[in-house]
């Protein structure tokens, strides 16, 4: 599976305002999300490291108590087992990469 057309993947609304398509490799999960202004991801943690790359729009990310605005050109890295939360400031799109893979997504 070296190439995946994400347009053909099932869309899953994991949380209100967060619609994603998921690609799994043997060691990573990539989530292609569309988000709606005002939607949130509650504070949580998990054993996977996570990388956020915003393609369009702006997100307020809080990672280990520090809040920053993520927008195109800014990459946010969430270490494993660290509390983090997200609030969409605008509508937009982003890619989230988890390592190791999260086969329970999608």
Beta strands, then each sheet from edge to edge (+ up, - down):
strand 1: 12-15
strand 2: 18-24
strand 3: 28-35
strand 4: 40-44
strand 5: 49-56
strand 6: 58-63
strand 7: 66-71
strand 8: 75-78
strand 9: 84-88
strand 10: 92-99
sheet 1: 1+ 2- 3+ 10- 5+ 8-
sheet 2: 4+ 9- 6+ 7-
end
